[in-house]
């Protein structure tokens, strides 16, 4: 099982999402994805986990909803770093 590291920007993004319009469903949508990443399970095909290009090329993005994206990085075996959370427009993807 991996340990989870959150960047400051991820924390701000998470707080913003929890204040937003869809706050009731965001936690329920996000929790199974983070749990699967922490135990190294492969994600379902519906989450589309491609490698982004450009500034984010060493990260992974996971589409939790069609316009709700989790950017994460697996820097080494024992940890996972949660980097950003939000829509594609907010993240510049």
Secondary structure as GFF3:
##gff-version 3
##sequence-region A 1 93
A	DSSP	beta_strand	3	6	.	.	.	ID=ss1
A	DSSP	alpha_helix	8	19	.	.	.	ID=ss2
A	DSSP	alpha_helix	23	38	.	.	.	ID=ss3
A	DSSP	three_ten_helix	45	47	.	.	.	ID=ss4
A	DSSP	three_ten_helix	54	56	.	.	.	ID=ss5
A	DSSP	beta_strand	60	65	.	.	.	ID=ss6
A	DSSP	beta_strand	68	76	.	.	.	ID=ss7
A	DSSP	beta_strand	79	86	.	.	.	ID=ss8
A	DSSP	alpha_helix	88	91	.	.	.	ID=ss9
###
